[in-house]
C-alpha cells in the first residue's frame, strides 16, 4: 500500500524462497526410520504469481465469493472477503466493475485468460490460506480456500532515483541518475489531485489510470522520510502545493514557527497543513503499476512515493504527521499433536513521526467495522492498544522521529486484527483542508506470522494458518463501502478456511482467546 511495505515484502519473499530451498531438499538419509505422526487433515499454502483466471460466483451479490487461479491452482476467495490492493480494500465484485466502477462486468481485466479486457501487463496476487479437505456426496475433495489476498501489478516492483525533470502540465516526473542519461516516467495515480495533477484531469485519449490501484487517500502515501506530505508542483496548483513551503537550499528543516530540537534549519513561513513541493534533484523511491502510453512507451502510475527529505513539524503544535513502515503480527495457533511447531503472537511496528517530542500510541484495529468520526480522540471501532495512553517514545538519535518496538510473543490474549493505527498521543486524528490525514496513520497489517514447523521431513507440513484467531474473518460484522458508494454488512468468511481444530474457547477455558466478546 505504500513504499516501505514494498521493501518489507521483498524481504519476506526472500525468506520464503530460502525456506522453500530447505523444504524442497529433504534427504531420505541412511539412518533408522522415524515414527511418523498422524497426517494433519489441513495444511496451509502461500501462492504468489500472476492471476491466470478470475471468475465471480454471483454477479448480483456485492460480497460474492470468487475463484482465482494462480500457478495453475484454483483458489476459493470466500464470500465476505476484503481483498487488499495498494491503496484500498475491495470485494471481488468491486474488482469486476472494472476501472470505471460501473456495472458488474463479465471479466475483471486482471486475469491473463480474460478475452475482452485482457491486461497489457500481468497482475500479481499473493494468497494465504488453508487446503481444506471435505466430503461432498460421499466423495472426498480438497479445496484451496484463501483467508488473506493481496493484488498488485507487481508486489516487489519499486524504483528509485533522482528527479531529473517535472512536467508542470501533466505532473509527470522523470526519475533516474544524476546525469540525466536514463530515467523512468512517473506520475501519481491520484484521482482527486491531493498531491499532484489529478489522474482524472488528463485529456481524453491520452493516459488512463486504473483507480482501483490508486494511492491511499486516507493517509499520506506521498511523503518525506519523516511522514510529512510532499507534492508535485505546478503553477495551476500553487494553493494546494505552495512553492513557499520549500526551504531553499535545505533538505532537512522544521515546517513551523518553532524548530524541532536537533534540526537547525527553521522555515517559519511554511504552512504545516500543506505539503512541501518536490524539486529537481530530490532522491525518491516510488511504487506503482506501468501503464502503456498511446503515444508510445510506458508510464509508472505510482500509488506511493517517499522522498529523501527530513521535514519536521514544530514541537507540540498541530498538525503532526505519521507513517507506518512495517507492521507484523503473530497469529498464535493450536499445536497439532506430534507435529513439532512454533507459534507466536509477537507484534512489531516500525514507523516515523514528524514531531519526535511527542509519543505515539499504537493500536490494532478492525477499521472496516466503522469509519472514524471527525476529531475522534479514540478509535470508534474494536481495537487493542499496545502502548496505552502513555504511548511509545520516538527516537532522538540520528534517525530523528523513528519509532519501533517489538512486543513479546506467547501472549494468549492478543487477537488478530486487520489494521494497525498509530496516532500522536493526545491529538485528534483529522484531515487538513487539503484533504490530508494528520496526527495518525492507518495501514493493513503487512505480514502475519503463522505457525511454522521446527523439524523437517514429517507428514502434516506445512502447519495450517489459525484463521479462527482472525477476528475480522471468523466473527464477521462491520461494514464495507462499495465502489458505487453503497454500504454492505460483512459476515464471516463462507466457506471458512478452517485450520482443522475445534472452535476457539472463551477466555479462561482454553488457550484461544481471539474474538471473544465480538
N, C-alpha and C positions, 0 to 999 in steps of 0.2 A: 504493500500500500504506500510505502514511502522508501526513499533510497536506503536508509540504514537497514531496513528489513531485507532488502535485496542482498546486502552483504552477509547478513545472518544466514539467509537461505543458501548462499553459496557455500558457507562453512558447513551447514547442515548436510548438504548433498555430498560434500567431500567425505564427511564422517560416514554417511550411509554407504558410499562406494567402498570405503575402507572396510566397513562391516560386511558388505557383500563379498569382498575378496576373501575374508576369513570364513564366512559361512559357505562359500562355494567350494572350498578345498578342505573337506572333511575326510581325512585319511581313514582307511579301514584298519590299518595298523596290524601288528603281529602279536599283540598282547591277548590276554584272556578276554572272552566275550563279556560284555557288560549287560547286566539286567536292565531291561527297558521298562519304564513306567507305562501305564495305560495311555494310549494316544488321547490327546485333547481334541474334543469334537470341533472346537472353534479355534482358528488361527487368524492372526492379523495379516494385513497386507498394506504395502505402500506402492503406489504406481505413480510414476512421473513420466509423462510423454505427450505426444501430440494427440489431439482429440480426433479420432478416426471417424466415429459415428456418434450422433447425439439425437435422441428421439424423446418426445414428450408423451407421457401416458394419456393425459386428459387435457386437451387444449382449453376447455372451459373452466378448469379449476386453477385459480391463481396460486395454489400451493401444491400443484400436481407433482407426482413423482416423475422420474425420467430414467433413462438408461444411457450411459456414456461408455463408449468403447475406447480403451487406451491400451496400447501394447497387445491388441488383439483380444482383450478380455472385456466382456460386457459387465459393467458395474452399475448396480441399482443406486440411484440417488433418491432416497426416501421422500415421501410426502412430508411437507413442513421444513425441509432442509433449506437453510440460507447458504448460498454459495458466496465465497469471499472473492471479490475482484480487487484490483489495486486500490480503488478509492471508495468502494461501497459494497453493501450486501445486496444480492438479488436472488429471487427464486428462479427455478428453471423456466417457469412461464415468462417471467420478466425477460429472460435472455431470448426467448423465442419471439419476442415482439420486435427484435432487431434494433438497429441503431435509431430508427425513427420512433420507437416506443409506441407504435400504433397497434393495429390488430395483431392477434397471435398468428404467426406465420408457420408454414409447413417446415421450414428449416431455420436454424439459429444463425447460420452464416459463420459458425465457429468450427465446423467439422470438415475434414478432408473429403468425406463422402457426399457432402451437400452438392446438389446439382445446380440449382438456380442462384444460390448465394454462396458459392464456394469461396473461402477466404483466399486472398492473394498471398498471404503469409500464414503458415500453420499456427494454430493456437495450442497452448500447452495447458495441461491440467495436472494437478497434484491431488491424489486421492488417498485418504487414510481410512481404513475400515476393517471389518472382520469378514472372514469367509464362513458363512453360517450354513450348517447342514440342517435339512428339514425333510419331513416326509409329506409328499403330496400324492394322493391317490395310490397309496401303498408303495410309492416309489421314492427312494432316497435321492436327494439332489443337494447340491451346494450352490449358494449364491454369494457373489461378492457384493456386500452392502456397505456403502460409504457412510461415515459419520462426519468427516471434515473434507471439504472440497474447495480448492483454490484454482482459479483460472486466470491466466495472463497470456500474453503472446510469447513470453519467454521469461520465466521467473528469475533467471540469472543474467538477463540481458541488461547491462548497465554501460554507461560511457562516462568519460571524464576528460577534461582538458581545459584550455584557456578560451575565454570568449574572444573570438577574433573580430567579429562584426555583429551588429544588431540592425535589423531592418525595422525601422520605426513603423512602417505601414502595415506589415504583416506580423510583427513580433517575432520573426524568425531570427535565431541566433546561429552563427557559425562557430562551432566549438572544436578545437584541435590543438596543435602545437603552437609554440610561441612565434614561430617564423611564418605562420600562415601558409604552410606548404600543403596541409591537408586538414580537412575539418568536416564534421557532421552537421547536417541541417537539423536544428532542433526548434520546435515550437511547443508551447504549453497547451495541453488538452484541457483548457479552462473554459467551460461552456458559458459562464456568466462574466468573464473578464475581470476577476478579482485581482489577478497577478499579472495580467498581460492582455493583449488583444483577444477579445472573446472568440472562441473557436467557431461560434455560430455567426460571427460577423464577417467571415471571409466571403468574397464574391462567389456567386453561383458558378458552378462549372470548374472551380479550382479544387483545392484540397477539401476533403470531407473527413472529419474526425469522428470516431465512434464514441458517443457519450457514455456508453456502458463502461468504458475504460478511461474515463476522465479522472482528473485529480480529485482528492477528497476535500470537498468544500466545508466540511465541519471542523477541520483543523487548519494548520498552516503547512502544507506539504512542500511549499516553495520557500525555503528559509536559509538563514545563515547557520553556521555550526551551533550557535547558541539557541536556535529556535526562533529568533527574530525574523519576521517575514521579509522577503525581498520580492522585487517585481521587475518586469521588463519595461524599460522606459519608452515613451512615445510622446511627441508633442500633443497629441489629442487626449492623452491620459494623465496630464500633469497633476490634476486634482487627486486621482487615485494613486499615482506613483510620483510624488513630488520630488523634483530634482534637488530641492534644498535639503532633503533628508540625508543626502550623501555628504560625508565629510571628506573634502578633497584631500588627497594625499595620505589617507589613513584607511587601513583595513581593519582596525580594532579601535572602537570608541563606544562611549555611552551616549545613547539617544535620550536626552532629557536634561533637566536643569541641574542635576547633581551627579557627579561622577561615581561610578562603581569603584569601590576600593580595589586597587590592583590594576585599574585601567586608567592610564594617564590622560588620554585624549577625551575631551568632553565636547559634545555637539549640542549646545544649549538650545538652539533653534529647531532642532529635529523634533518632529511630531511622532511620539511613540505609538500613536494609534494608526499610523500609516506605514506601509512598507518602505524599505530603503531600495533605491534603484540599483540594479546590476550595472556593471560598466565593462567596457572592453578591457581585457587584461585580467579579469577575475577568473579564478580557477573554480570550476564547478563539477559536480558529479550529478548525473541525471539518469532516470529510468523511464522507459516508455515503450510504445509499440511503433514499428515502422509502417508508414503509410505511403503507397505509391502516389507520386505526383503526376497528374495528367500531362504536365509539361515535360516530364522526364525525371528520372531518379526517384529517390525516396526521402521522406522527411520523418524524423522521430517525433511522435506525438507524446510528449512527456507528461507523466502523471506525478512525478516527483523531481525536485531539483534541490541540491544542497550546495551553497556557496561557501568557499573557504574564507569566511569573514567572521570576525569576533565582535558582534554588535550586542551591547548590553542595555538594560533599562535602569533607571535611577533607583537606588535602594528604597524599598518600601513604598514606591509610587506606582499607581496603576497606569497602564496595564503592564503586566509581565507576560512572557511567552515561555512555553514548554514544548518539548517534543520527546517522543519515546523512540529510542534507537533499537532496543531489544527487550522483549518480554517472553519469558519461558516459564511454563508451569508443568510440574509433575502431576500425574493423574492418579497416583496410588494404585489400587487394584487388589484383587484377592489372589492368593497363591494357589496354583494347582498342585495337588498332592503329587510328590515325586518328581516335579519339574523344578530344577534349580533356577531361580529367577531373582531379579532385583527390581524393586519398585520404589518410587519416591514421590513426595509431594513438595519437593524443593521448588521455590519460586525465585526467579532472578529478573531484575529490572535494571536497565541502563538508559540514561537519557541526559538531557540538558535543560537548563533554565536560564533565562536572560537576567534574572535577579538572584545572584548567589548569596545574598544576605538573608533570604527567606527560605524556610524549609518547604519541602513539597510532601504532600500526602499521597500515598499510593493505595488505590482501590482495585479490587477485582469486581467486575460488574457484569450484569446481563443487560446491555444497553438496548436490546430490542424490546424490552418489556414496556418501557415508557420513555419518551424523549425528555431531555432536561428542560425544565422551565426557566425562563429568563431570570438571571440573578440568583438562581438557586445556590445555597451555601453547601448543601449536601446532595449526593446523588439521590434522585427520587425513585430509584429502581433498586431491586435487591442487590446487595453488594457486601463486600467484606473489606475492611480497611486493614492493611498490613502494618501501617505505621501509627495509627491513632492520630488524634488531633495535633500531637507534637510534631509529626512529620519526620522527614528524612533530610539531613543537612547536605546541601551541595558541597562540592569540593572548593576549597580556596587555594588549591595548588595551581600548577601550570595550566591544566585544562579547567580553567575557572568556570564554574557553573555546572560541571558534570556531576550527576548523581548516579550512584549504583549501589546495589545491595543484593545479597542472596539470603533468603530466609531458609531456615534449616528444613531438612527432609523429615519424613516419618511423623508428620502432623496429621493425625487421623481426622481432625475436624475441619479440614480445608476442602471445600467443594471446588469443582472445576467450573470456571466461568468462561464466557465468550470473549470479553474485552478487559483491558486494563485502562484505568483512568488515573492520570497524575495531575494534581492540582496544587497551585501555590496555597499554602496554609492561610486560612482566614480571609480569602478573597472570593468574590463571585466568579463563576465560570460563564462569561458573557461574550457577546460579539461587539466588535468596534463598528462605527458607522460604515466602514469599508467592507463589512461582512466577514471579518477575520476573527476566529475564536481566540480569546485571550485567557490567561491565567490557568490554562489546563490543556490537556491533550488526551483524546480518546482513541485507542487503537486496538485492533484484534490481538489476542494472544498469538504471538508469532510462531511458537513451537510448543507442542505438547510432548512431554517425556512419559512414555508409557512403559509398562514392564518389559524388561529385556532378559534374555537367557544369560546365565552365568557359566554355562557349560555347553559344549557343542556336541553334536552327533547323537542326540536323543530325540525320540519321537515327541511330537507335540509342539515343535517350534514352527514359526515364531509365536510367542505368547500373545493372546488376544488383547485388544485395547479395551479397557474397562469403561465403555461408554455409559454404563449405568451411573458413573460418577459425574458425567457431564450434565449438569442441571438443566441447561437450556435445550438439551436433546431429549432427555428422558422425561422431565416433568412438563415440558411444553409451556404454554401460557405466553402472554405478551402479544405484541402486535408487530406488523411489518407494513411499511408504506410502499405500495407497488409503484412501478414506474409511471403508471397513469394517475397516481395520486390517491388511489383508494387505500383503505386500511383493512388488513386481514388479521385474524387471530391465529397465532401459531400454536400447534399442538405438538404432541410427542412424535418423534420420527416413526413413520409407518411405511415399510417394515422397519423394525428396530435392529441395529447391528449388535445383537446381544453377544456378550462375551462367553456365555455358557455357564455362568454362575447363577446362583439363586438371587432373588430380588434383594436389594440393599435392606439392611436392618436399621431401625431408628437409633438415635444416639443412646448409648448406654447398653444396647442389646446386641452389639456386634461391631465388627471393625469398620463397616461402611457408615459414613455419616453424610455423604453428599446429598443435596437436595432436600434435606429434612425441613419440614415446615413450609415447603413451597407448593 
